[in-house]
Amino acid sequence: MSPPSYADALLQAAQSDPRVVVLTAENRAAIRSLPDVLGPRFVDVGIAEQALVGIAAGLALRGRVPVCHALAAFLTMRAFEFVRTDVGLPRLPVKLVGGVPGILSDGNGPTHQALEDVALMRGIPGMVVFCPADEEDLAIGLPHVLASPQPAYIRHNGLRPAVSHSPDFALGRAEVLCEGEDVAILAYGPLVAQAWEATQRLQAAGRSARLLNMRTLAPVDEDAIVAAALETKLLVTVEDHFLTGGLYSIVAEVLVRNQIMAPVLPIAFPDRWFRAGLLHEVLVHESLTGSQIAAAVLARLGSVSGDR
């Protein structure tokens, strides 16, 4: 039996909870089946992300659970002040779903590439940040995010799963996809699939590799990060985000907070947006394929093998 789509999972949530209202800023790609079913509980405000967030805040104040959809770059940046002030400051249960985040905007240029969205959203106190690995992971986590009284940002991901996910989901808990002691790869979003391929290649090369699907970056699974740092020779962070403010920054914060020294290999975008292209072309050009990640890890493991 195939896992439910995001639209199916959202519809099920709306049917079981009359407080759920679906909104969009003319971004219906993932939810085009819902307007005819939800009727007045589906609202399209047009290309007006700031109004979208303001309306959602008003609905939340009236006891609703608004689920807002817009392109990630505009939802998190054009409407940032509205998200921070209208939603974050009063900690309203508004759920923000960012479309085509990170490398999923593949064919679009820098104006549409959200590579700083995690940094912006996790910087708002109380904001949940959910970055599913694929559509199955998204459908598993969605009910938990909707049930939370906190505001939330969801990086929408409609990709088919490369791995089977555990239904045992909790905010702030990573999913362990495989265990290992030589290296721990921490990933989220669409690059979990590439990280999974990398672990298979590493194991074939005789290296024991652990893979964590971080799922939520706020709250983050600090215990899983600490354990990985203490129990493996190398931590690797893999993300379609700038180095600043994303998973690499989160890991660094956790290590400093716990007074742990550990080698870390970050794989991310250091200081630039990516060259637009089809997704597979972007992965190759930016050295984000499973084989390229595995090669980088093997090279780094060779340099740290005698350090610890």
C-alpha positions in Angstrom: 0.0 0.0 0.0 1.5 3.3 -1.1 1.8 6.1 1.6 -0.7 8.9 1.5 0.2 12.1 -0.5 0.6 15.4 1.3 -2.8 16.5 0.0 -4.5 13.3 1.3 -2.8 13.7 4.7 -3.9 17.3 4.9 -7.4 16.5 3.9 -7.7 13.8 6.5 -6.5 16.3 9.1 -9.0 18.8 8.0 -11.9 16.3 8.0 -11.0 15.2 11.5 -10.5 18.7 12.9 -12.9 21.4 11.8 -10.5 24.1 13.1 -8.1 23.4 10.2 -8.3 26.0 7.4 -6.1 25.7 4.3 -4.7 28.9 2.7 -2.5 29.6 -0.2 -0.9 32.6 -2.0 -1.7 31.2 -5.4 0.5 28.2 -4.8 -1.8 25.2 -5.4 0.5 22.7 -6.9 0.5 20.3 -4.0 -3.1 21.0 -2.9 -5.1 21.4 -6.1 -7.5 18.7 -5.1 -8.6 20.4 -1.9 -10.6 23.5 -2.9 -13.7 21.6 -4.1 -13.7 19.4 -1.0 -13.0 22.0 1.7 -15.2 24.8 0.2 -15.0 27.9 2.4 -12.2 26.3 4.4 -9.9 26.8 1.4 -8.8 30.4 0.9 -6.6 31.7 -1.9 -5.4 35.2 -1.2 -3.5 35.6 -4.5 0.1 36.6 -4.8 0.2 38.3 -1.4 2.4 36.5 1.1 2.2 39.2 3.7 -1.6 39.3 3.6 -1.6 35.5 3.8 0.3 35.4 7.1 -1.7 38.3 8.5 -5.0 36.6 7.6 -3.7 33.3 9.1 -2.8 35.1 12.4 -6.3 36.5 12.6 -7.9 33.1 12.0 -5.6 31.6 14.7 -6.8 34.2 17.1 -10.4 33.0 16.4 -9.5 29.4 17.3 -8.6 28.1 13.8 -5.5 26.2 12.8 -4.4 27.8 9.5 -2.1 25.9 7.1 -0.5 28.4 4.7 1.1 27.6 1.4 3.5 29.8 -0.6 6.8 29.5 -2.3 9.4 29.1 0.5 11.6 32.0 -0.7 8.7 34.5 -0.5 6.9 33.0 2.5 10.0 33.2 4.7 11.6 36.4 3.4 9.0 38.7 1.9 6.6 38.0 4.8 9.3 37.5 7.4 8.2 40.5 9.6 4.6 39.3 9.5 5.7 35.7 10.5 7.9 37.1 13.3 5.5 39.7 14.7 2.0 38.4 13.9 2.7 34.7 14.4 5.9 34.2 16.3 5.6 36.8 19.0 2.1 35.6 20.2 3.1 32.0 19.4 0.0 31.3 17.4 -0.6 27.8 15.9 -0.1 29.0 12.3 1.5 26.4 10.1 3.6 27.7 7.2 4.3 25.3 4.3 7.1 26.5 2.0 7.0 25.2 -1.5 10.0 24.2 -3.6 12.6 25.0 -0.8 16.3 24.5 -1.2 17.4 22.5 -4.3 13.7 21.5 -5.0 13.5 24.9 -6.7 16.0 23.3 -9.2 15.0 25.1 -12.4 14.6 28.5 -10.7 17.3 31.1 -10.2 18.5 32.7 -7.0 15.4 34.8 -6.4 13.4 31.6 -5.9 16.1 29.6 -4.1 15.4 29.4 -0.4 18.8 28.4 1.1 18.4 30.6 4.2 14.8 29.6 5.3 15.9 27.3 8.1 18.1 30.0 9.6 15.3 32.5 9.5 12.5 30.3 10.8 14.5 28.7 13.6 15.6 32.2 14.7 12.0 32.9 15.8 11.4 31.7 19.4 9.0 28.8 19.6 8.9 28.1 15.9 8.9 24.4 14.9 10.9 23.7 11.8 10.0 20.4 10.1 12.1 19.3 7.1 10.9 15.9 5.9 13.0 13.7 3.7 10.2 13.0 1.2 6.4 12.9 0.9 6.0 9.8 3.1 8.0 11.5 5.8 5.9 14.6 5.4 2.7 12.7 5.7 3.9 10.9 8.8 5.0 14.1 10.6 2.1 16.4 9.5 -0.5 15.3 12.1 2.1 15.9 14.9 2.9 19.4 13.6 -0.7 20.3 13.2 -1.5 19.0 16.7 1.2 21.2 18.3 0.1 24.5 19.7 3.3 26.1 18.4 3.8 27.9 15.1 5.6 25.8 12.5 7.5 26.0 9.3 7.3 23.0 7.0 9.7 22.5 4.1 7.3 20.9 1.6 8.8 17.8 -0.1 6.9 15.8 -2.6 9.6 13.4 -3.6 9.1 9.6 -3.6 10.8 7.9 -0.6 14.2 6.3 -1.1 13.9 4.6 2.3 11.0 3.4 4.5 10.3 5.7 7.4 9.4 4.9 10.9 5.9 6.0 11.9 7.2 6.6 15.4 7.5 10.4 15.0 8.0 13.0 17.6 9.0 16.6 17.4 12.6 17.0 18.3 13.5 13.3 17.7 15.7 12.2 14.8 15.1 9.0 12.8 17.9 6.5 12.8 18.0 5.0 9.4 21.2 2.9 10.0 23.8 2.5 12.7 27.5 2.8 12.5 30.6 3.7 14.4 33.1 5.2 11.9 31.0 8.1 10.6 27.6 9.7 11.4 25.9 11.5 8.6 23.2 13.9 9.6 20.9 15.0 6.9 17.4 16.4 6.2 15.1 17.1 3.3 15.7 15.7 -0.2 19.4 15.1 0.6 18.5 12.2 2.9 18.1 10.1 -0.2 21.6 11.0 -1.3 23.0 10.5 2.2 21.4 7.0 2.3 23.2 6.1 -1.0 26.4 7.5 0.5 26.1 5.2 3.6 25.6 2.2 1.3 28.7 3.1 -0.6 30.7 3.7 2.7 29.6 0.3 4.0 30.6 -1.4 0.8 34.0 0.3 1.3 34.3 -1.3 4.7 33.3 1.8 6.7 30.6 1.6 9.4 28.2 4.5 8.7 25.3 5.9 10.8 22.6 7.9 9.2 20.3 10.2 11.0 17.2 11.8 9.3 17.0 14.9 11.5 13.4 15.5 10.5 12.9 18.5 12.8 15.6 21.1 13.2 13.7 23.1 15.8 13.3 21.5 18.2 16.4 19.4 17.3 17.4 16.0 18.7 20.4 17.2 20.8 20.9 13.8 22.4 21.3 12.1 18.9 23.9 14.7 17.9 25.8 14.3 21.2 25.7 10.5 20.9 26.9 10.7 17.3 29.8 13.0 18.3 30.9 10.7 21.1 30.4 7.4 19.4 31.8 8.0 15.9 35.1 9.3 14.4 33.5 11.9 12.2 30.2 13.9 12.0 29.0 14.9 8.5 26.2 17.4 8.0 24.5 17.3 4.6 22.0 20.0 3.7 20.6 22.1 0.9 21.1 25.3 2.8 23.8 27.9 3.5 26.3 26.9 6.1 25.2 29.8 8.2 22.2 29.0 10.4 21.4 25.5 9.1 22.2 22.1 10.4 26.0 22.7 10.5 25.4 25.7 12.7 23.0 23.7 14.9 25.6 20.9 15.3 28.3 23.5 16.2 26.0 25.1 18.8 25.2 21.7 20.3 28.8 20.7 20.5 29.8 23.9 22.2 26.9 23.8 24.6 27.9 20.3 25.7 31.7 21.1 25.7 32.4 18.4 23.1 35.2 18.5 20.6 34.6 16.5 17.4 35.6 16.7 13.7 32.8 17.9 11.5 32.6 17.8 7.7 29.9 20.2 6.5 28.4 19.6 3.0 26.3 22.6 2.1 26.3 25.9 0.2 29.1 28.0 1.8 28.5 31.4 0.3 26.5 31.3 -2.9 23.3 30.2 -4.5 23.3 27.2 -6.9 23.3 27.2 -10.7 19.7 26.5 -11.9 19.1 23.2 -13.6 17.2 20.0 -13.4 17.4 18.4 -10.0 19.8 15.6 -11.0 22.0 18.2 -12.7 22.1 20.4 -9.6 23.1 17.4 -7.5 26.0 16.5 -9.8 27.2 20.1 -10.3 27.1 20.9 -6.5 28.8 17.6 -5.5 25.7 16.4 -3.6 25.1 13.0 -5.1 25.5 9.9 -3.0 28.8 8.9 -4.7 30.2 12.4 -4.3 29.3 12.6 -0.6 30.8 9.1 0.0 34.0 10.1 -1.7 34.3 13.3 0.4 33.6 11.3 3.6 36.2 8.7 2.7 38.8 11.3 2.0 38.1 13.1 5.4 38.0 9.8 7.3 41.5 9.1 6.1 42.7 12.3 7.6 41.0 11.8 11.0 41.4 8.1 11.5 44.3 8.5 13.8 43.1 11.6 15.6 40.7 10.2 18.1 
